[in-house]
Amino acid sequence: MDIKIPHSLLTQFLETKASPETIAHDLSLCGPTVDQLHHRKSDDLYDLEIITNRIDSASAFGVAREAAAILPEFGHKAKLLNNPYQNQLTDLGQLPSNQPIKLQILDSSLIPRFTAITLSNVEIKPSPKQTQDWLELSGQRPLNNVIDVTNELTLKYGQPVHVFDLDKITNQTMVLRESKKGEKILTLDGRTHILKGGDIVIEDGAKNLIDLCGIIGGGLSNVDDHTKNILLFVQIYEPKHIRRTSLYTQERTLAAQIFEKSPDPELVLPILIEGVRLLTLRANAKISSNLLDIYQKPKASKPIILDFNWLNRFIGIDLKAQKINSILNQLGFTTKLINQDKISVSTPSWRKNDINTKEDLAEEITRIYGYFRLPSILPANIIPNTQTDPLLKNEYQARSYLSNLGFTEIYNLSLVSQELFASTNLELDPKLVLNNPLSSEYQYLRTSLIPSLLTNLANNRGKTEPPLKIFELSHTYHSNNKTLPNETSTLTLATYGLDFLESKGHLEALAKHLHFDLHFNPLTSPSKPFIQNQSAKIYSDKTLLGIIGVIDPVTTTNFSLQETTIIIDLDFNKLNLKIDPIHHFTPVPRFASIFEDITISSTKPVGNLLSNLQQAHPFIINVSYLSSHQHNHTFHLEFNDPKGNLTQDQVNKIKTTIKG
């Protein structure tokens, strides 16, 4: 997540004499990364990168809090100013007794905390120049003093704030619920969204959708030049709903990026109090209702016991107890001494999501102290030998050998469309559909590599002369009763413009190279998208590895493939178990071999004839298939006697015993 913070805004919360260059340098070493420091005529601007689990630092105050802890480690005095957590409800004075709005929450899990208050007699006018400058430097457009307050608060504190024109909310009623599929909402940017259902929305008393919660406000409740009464509300939403809606609507607003990362619910009320203060100051607003504060389940944190001796062994240096306590206190942690070697550490509310163990505390202490200060010492222990996973090793061997055979390796996305699989007459698993796909083209996890490889052949047809030979060795996915699907290593070869025998020969060459046995059985039932009588099942011993076959004309027509297209589809997980890791050596014959061609008339499959010939006599040491015409099949045989030279008469006698 990238944000922009003006230096003049940062100094609202950070008292230091360090220059912007120094702040940028020191922050980047120990905290949020400053990608670039821009020097403007009126101000300096920090371009910051905020990592996913540190949403607490995605604001001027959050960055100042980090800087106040980091700068002293480099010898620069720094002090945190204007801490919003010090705001108190009493700051609002005596409040009216009436409720701000009639609120109904249909599912409390959607909104961990919701606060709201109304203000009357607001005066709409431009914001102060400094506020406008801050917003413009941060990439936002100033609109008016009321709306700009909400954007300024988000920029300052990392807590999105919303304001509605109270008079535009029918019956001053709000119902917070999940959307229904097909509902429409007009948002502030002028877009109309057709919702998929399950989005967090607010409807008014006339059942009009007035807010796409956590993403962007609705166009029916916007503040304009005629607004007099407003509803100010600050809240926290369930993050998964926000991310899903934000992605498919392509409304990647700053509010959405913050809400999807679970900001601190304890900051909600202080920011509402600050919002009331600014609106009172800049718009002459008057509080016109009591405060509504719904807090579902405050998250309690369990103290973490930190042993100084363990910490110093863990990080490899000797830090004093005073230094450890100082760093933790600067970051907002509360420490309590147990004995001279241990402390109990309480996590601040804004770090409850990512600090849960003593290792997390060690990381915080070490990064503030400075990883660059740790001594560069090689490990004293001998690194243990680790054995490569045989599957990975054999996958590498297969890739390398197929490349040597002239195949091109393909890398396709694991996400596919329903239309792609329909064009190959293959079915997708409905359990493997994504909840929030970016588009219909990337909606399902693939259960086969075949459709994508046929697409690759189609895309390359006409760009190079046949034959085309490609393969992919990657995962396919298959559902089970668990949360995540099974991942199966799958090897699929595709040839275009080669005949069946040559394609089968490539597979046999791979089997010989990887050292696993191979035989084929005819298909006894249809298997899409193969032609049944031109395809075969691939076995190793009694284990079914996959299928080799010619793709049916309907499928090839769908992909505009005009020549013979052959697919070899293998379960590489099963194949891997059949690879013999021990290579058996056959010595070179001491005596000369005799080679003979023999033609056998038989209706048996060629594979069965090969097997029979190899077992017909001990002196037959090698059999190669040559050709077939109708039911006549020709083979090339090598005869050899390891004890002496064979004669032609001996070979002729052996040949007479051979049957189909």
N, C-alpha and C positions, 0 to 999 in steps of 0.2 A: 504494500500500500504506500503510495507516494503522496506527500503533503508539502505545502509551501507555507513557511512561517516568516513574516517580516521581523527584522531585528527589533524594531521599536515595539512590536507587540510582545516579543519574548521578554523584553526588559520590564514589562508590566508585572512580571512574575519572578524576575531574576535580577538580583542586585549584585553586580560584579564590575570590575574595571577591565576584565579581559576583553580583547578586541573580538569582532565577529570572526576573524580568521582563526584566532586561538580557540574560540568556542567550537567552531566547525571542526578543527583538527582534533581536539580532545574528545568531543562527542563521538566522532567517527572511530576513535580507538577503543572506546569503552561503552558506547551506548548506541543510540540511533545513528545510522550512517548519513552524513551530509554528502549527498552526491555532488552538489555544486553550490557555491556561494556567489550570488549575483550582486554586483554593486550597482544600485540605482542612484539617481540624483537625490532622491528624497529619503532613501532607506536602503538597507541591505536585506537580501532575501535568501533564506535557507531552503534548498531543495532537499527534503529528507525522505529516506526510505524507512518505513516502519514495518517490522516483521510481524507475522500473523498473530503470534501469541502475546504481543505487547501493544494491544489497542489502547492501554492506559497512557501510552506516550504519543498518541496520535493527536496532539493538540499543543498549543503554545504552553499551557500550564504543565502538561506532561513532559514536554521537552525541557522546560525550566527545572522541573523536579529532578530529572536525570542530570542536568548540568550542575545543579547545586551539590550533587553527590560526587560528580566526576572532577570538576574543576579543582577542588582542594587537593586532589591527589597529584595534580601537576603544579601545585604551589600558588594557585590563584584563589583568592578569597571569593566566596559566593554565598548568597543567602536567598532562600525562597520567600517570595512575597505574595500577599493577597491570596492565601490558601482558601479556596471556595468551601472546603470541608468545615471551616469555622463559621459559616453562615448558620444562623439559628432561626427557628420559626418565629421567635419573638421579634425578629427584625421586621416582620410584616405589620406589627402593631395589632390593635384590636380588630378582629375580622368580623364581618357580618355573619349572621346565622344561616342564611339561605345557601343551598347547595349550588355549585356553578352550573350543573347540567344534570339531566336525567340520564344516567349511564347504566347500561345493561351489558354485562360481559357474559357471553354464552359459553365460553370455554376459558377458564381461568389460566390454563397452561399456556395460552397464547401470549400472555402479558404479565410477566413477573412483577412489574411495578407500574402504576399509573398515577400521576398527580395532575391536578388541573385547578385553575382558578380563573375567574372572569374579571375584566377591567372595563370601565366605562369612560365615555367622554374623551376617547383618544383623538389626538390631532395628527393627521397624516401629513408628513412633510419630509424633506430630504434629511438624511442622517448627517451628523457632524462630519467634517472633512476627513478627520483621522480615521473614522470608521470606514468611510468610503475608500480611502487609500488602502487600508488593511485588506478589505474585501477584494479590491481590484488586483492587488499584488498577489493575493492567494488564488486568483483565477475565478472569482465570483463577481457577479454584476450587482452593484447597489440598486435597490428598487425604491424603498421608502423606509422611514425610521422604524416602523413596526417590524416589517419583514427582515430588515437588516439586523435587528437585534437578535433574531433567531439564528441567522447565519454567523453573526459575530460570536454568539455563545458557543456554537458548535466549533468554530475555529479556535476559540480560547480554551475550551474545556474538553473537547472531544465527546460531548453529549448532545445529540441532536435535539432541537427544540421546535415545537410546532405552534402555530397560531391560526385560528379560524375567525372569520367574521361571525360573531355570535348570532346576529340577526338573520343570517342565511341558513342557519341550522333549523330546519322545520321542527316546531314544537320544542325546540331546545332539547331534543332527545338524540342520544347517540347509542347505537347498538354495535358492539364490537364482536365480530364473528368471523368464521371462515367463509370465503366466497363460494358461490355455486358455479358449476361449469356453465359457461356461456354468458355470464353476467358481464356487463360493460361498465367501464368507468372512464370519465374524462379527467385527465390529470392536468396539473398546472402548466405543463409544457405544451398543451394543446393537442396531445395525442389521446386517442380513444383506444383502450385496451380491452380485448375480449379475454376474459380470465378463464383459466383452465380449471379453477376450483381448488379449494384448499389454501387460498391466499388470505392473509389477515386484512380485513376491511372494516370500515365503519359506515353504517347507514344512519340516516337521520329519521325523523318521525314520519316522513313521507316515503320511506324505504328507498331513498336515493343514496347511492354510494358517494360519500363525500371525502373518503381518504383511502389511499392504497398504503396501508400502514407500514411505517418503517422504510418506505421507498420514496414516495412523492405524494404531496397533497392533492386533493381533488379540486377540479375547476369550479365546483358548485359552492365552495365555502371559502374562496380566496379573499384575502384582504385587498381592498382597492381604495381609491381616493375618497369614497363615500362612507367608508367604515367608521363606525362610532363606538361599537361595543365588540370586544374580542374575548375569545377563549384561549388562554395560554395553557398548554399542557406539555408535560415532559414525561417520558415513559421509557420502558425497556421491553423489547419484543423477543419472542422465542426465535433463536437465530436460524434454525433450519428452514422455517417458513420464509424468512426474509431472503435468504440466499437463493432459494428456488425461484421465488417470484422475480427477484432482481435479474436473475440470469435469463429466464425465458422472455421477460418483457424488455430486456436490454435497457433497463433503467438502472445503470450503475452509478447511482447518486452517492455522495459522500455519506449521507445518512444510512443508506443500505450497507455500505462497506463497514460502517461502524457497528450497526445493529447485528450484522451477521457474525460478529466476533465477540458478542456478549460483554458490553461495557459494564461498568460498576453500577449496580442499582442504588448503592449508598450515595452516589453523586446526584441522583435525580432531584431530590428535594432542594439541596443547596443551589442547583442551577435554576430551578424554578424561582427561588427567592431572589437570585441575582437577576433573572429576567424581569421580575416585577420591579426591582429597583431601577433598572435601565429604562423600562417603559414609563415608569412614573417620572423619571428625570427628563426623558427625551420627547415623550408624547403627552405629557401632562395627564397621564391615565390615573384613574382612581379605582382602587380595589372595590369590587361590587359583589363579592360572594365569599363564602367560607372556602377553606382549602379542602379539596378532595384528594385523599392519599390512600391508594389501595396497594398493599405490599403483601404478595401471596405467601412466599416462603423465604424469609431471610436466610441466607446461607451462612451457617456457622463454620468457623475454621478451628481446627485442632492445633494446639501449640506444637511446634517441632522442637525436639531436643537436639541441641548441637553440641557435640563434644569437640573442644579445641584440638585435642591430640589427634582425634580422627581427621579433623579438617586439614591439619597441617600435613598429615601423612597422605591424604587424598590429593591435595594440590601440589605437594612436593616442595613447599617452602615453609618457613617458620614465621607465622603472623602472630603478633601480640594480641592479647584479649582486648586491649583498648582499641586497637585498629579495627578488629572484627566488629566490635560493638558500634564504633563510630560509623562504619560503612553501612551497617544494617539500619541504624537509626536515621541516617541521612536519606535512606531509601524509603523510610516510612514504617519499618518494622519496629515492633516493641520487644525489647529484650529484658529478661528477668534472670538474675543470677541464681543458679542452683547450688553450685560449689565452685571452687577455683578453676575447675576444668570444664564445666558445663553451663550452658544457658538455655532457657526456654524462650523460643522465638514465636511471637504472634504475628501472623501475616496480615498486612493491611487489606482493606476490602477490595482495592483495585488490583491486587495480585492473587486473589483467592483461586482464580482459574488456572494459574500456571506455577504456583509455588506450593508444593505439597510434601516434599521430602527434604531430607538434609542435603541430598545431592543438589537439589535446586538452590538451596541456600549457598552451597559451596560455589556454584556457578555464578551467583550474583556477587558474592564477595570477590571472587577471582577476577571477574570482568571489570569491576570498579577499580580494583587494585591495579589491573592492567595485565592482560595475557602477555603482552610484549615484554613485561618485566620478569616473567618466569624464566629460569635458567634453561639453556638448551643443552640437556643432558640425555645421552642415549640410554635406553633401558638397560638396567643391570642384569635382568633375567634373560635367559635364552628364549628366543621366540619359538614356541612349540611348532613342530611340523604339522601341517594340516594337509589332508588328502583331498584332492579335487573330487567333487561329486562326479561319479562315473557318467551320469546323464549329461552334464555339461561338457565333459571331455568327448563323449561320443557324438554329441551335437556338433561340436567343432570339427571332428573328423569327417562327419557326413557333409557339412557345408564345404569343407576344403576339397573333398574328393569330387563332389558334384560340380564344383567350379572347374576342376581339372577336366571333367567330362564335357565341358562346354555349356553347362547350365548357368543361368544368371539368377542370382538370389534376389528375391523381392521382399520388401517390407511394406505390409499393408496395415491400416488401422484395425484395431480390435473391435471397433464400433461399426456396425453396418445398418443398412436399411431393410425394411420388410420387402420393399420392391425388388431389391437385389436378389434376395433369396427366393422370391416368388418366380423370378425369371429362370431359376435353375431347378424349379419344382422341389426345393428343399424348404423345410419348415423351421421357423425360429421358435425358441422356447419363450413363452410369454412371461415366465418368471425372471427372465434375464433382460427385461426392458428397464431403461433408466427412468428415474422419476423426474429428472430435469434435463433432458437432452437439449443440446444447443440447436439441433435441427432434426428433422425426420431422417436425414441421411446417416445420423450417428445415434440411433435410438436403441439398438440391441447389441448385446455382446454376442460375437459370432460363435456358432456351434460347428462351423466347417470353414476350411480355407478355400474350398473349391470355387464359390461364387466370385471372390475377389481375384483369384488367379485367372478365371475366364475373362473378367474385366480387363486384367493386364494384357492378356493375349489380344483382346479386341482393340485396346488402345494402341498396341504396337503393330497391328496388322496393316500392311501397306507401307510401313516406315522402314522395314527391313525385309529382305527376302527370306522365305521359309527355308529350312525349318526353324521354328522358335522353340527354345527349351528354357523353361523357368522353373523355379521352385521356391517354396517358403517353408521355413521351419520355425514355428511359433506356437503360441497357445491357442487352443480352442476352449470354450467354457461350457460347463454342463451343470445344471442345477441339482441341488440335493436338499436335505432337510435342515441344513445349516444356514447361517446368515450369508456367507460368501460361497460362490459356486466353486466346483472343482475346476482346476486348470490342467489341461491335458496337453503335453507336448506333442505336436502333430507335424508330420512331414508330408507335404503334398507336392508332387511333381506334375507339371503340365507340358505337353509337347503339341506342337501345331505343325502339320506337314510331315510327320514321321509315321511309319507304319507301326503296327502293334508289336511285331517281333523286335524291332530295333528299340522301341521304348522299353519293352520288357527286358531287353539285354542290358540297358542302363541300370535297371533295378538289380539284376543279377550281379552286375559288376560291383554295385554298391554293397550288396550282401557279402560278396567275396572279400571286399576290402575291409569291411567291418567285422568279418568272421561270425556270421550267423547263417544257419541253414534256411533254405527257402523251398517251398513247393506251392503249387497252385491247384485249386479245385474249381470246377465250373460253378457259376451262379445258379442256384436252384430256384430262386425267386427274384422278381424284379427289384432293382435297387436304383433309385433315382440319383443322378441323372444319367446312368449308364445304360447302354444297350445290352440286354441280358445275355444274348448268345455271342457277344463279342467282348465279354468281360469275365473276370475270374476273381475268386477270393484268394488272398495271399496268406499263407500259413508258415509258421516256423514250429516244427514239431506239431503239436495239437493246438497251438495258440493262434487265433485269428489276428493278424496284424492289420489287415485292411483290404482294399479292393484296387485292382487295375482294370481299366476298361476304356472303351470308346464312348464318347459322350453322344447322347441321342440327338437326332436332327432338330427336334423342336428347340432344345436348349441352344445348340450352336446357331440356329437361325435367330434366336433372341439376342445373341451377341454378335451377329453378322460374321460368324466364322465359317468359311466356305470349304476348308480342307479338314482332313481327319484330325480330330482333337482327342487326345488320350490323357487321362488323369490317373495318377498313381497316388492313392490316399492311404497314409500309414499312421497308426498310433505309435508314436516314437517312444512313449513310456513303456509299452509292451515290447517293442523292438529292442529297446535298451537292455531289458532283462534277458534277451536271447543271445546277446553278443558274448562270445566266449573270450574272457580276458586273457586266457592262456593260448598262445599261438602254437599250434602243433606243426612241427617241421617234418616234411617228407623229403628224404634224401634223394639226390639226383640218381637215376638208375645207373648201375655200373655197366649194364650191357645194353646193346642197341635195341631200340623198339622197332616194331613193325606196325605200319599204319595201313588201315584198310577202310574203305567205304562200304557200307552195307545198306540195302534198301529193304524195308519191312512193310508188308501190306497189312494194315490193321485199322480198325475203327476206334481204337482206344485213344485217349488224349496223348499228345506228344510227351507231356510231362511224365505220364505213367510209363511210356515206352523208354524214355531216358533212364528212369529209375530201374526198370527191369534190366536194361543193358548194363548198367553200372554194377548190378549184382549177379549178372549171368555167369561170370567166371573170375577167379582171382587174378588171372593174367590180363584182364581188361582193366587198365588203370586210368583211362580217360575216355570220355564220350562227349562228342560235340554234335549238335543238331545242324544239318545243312539246309534241307529244303523239303517241301511236301508238294505232291500233286495228287489231288483227289485223296485216296486212302493209302497212297504210297509215300513213305517217309524215309529220307536218306540221312544216315548218321556217319560221322567220322570217328573211328575207333583206334585207340592206341593199345597195342599188346606188348607186355613186357614180363619176362621171368627174372626175378631178382637173383636167381642162382646160376643163370647161364643164358646163352643166346637161344632165342626161339627159332624154330625152322618154319618154313612156309607150310609144310604139312601139318605141323602142330596147330598153326593158326587156322588152317582150313577145317581141321577137325572141330576146333572150338566154334567156328562159325556155323557148322552144321547143327550144333546144339542150341543155337539162339532161336528163340521164338518170339512172336509179337505179343 
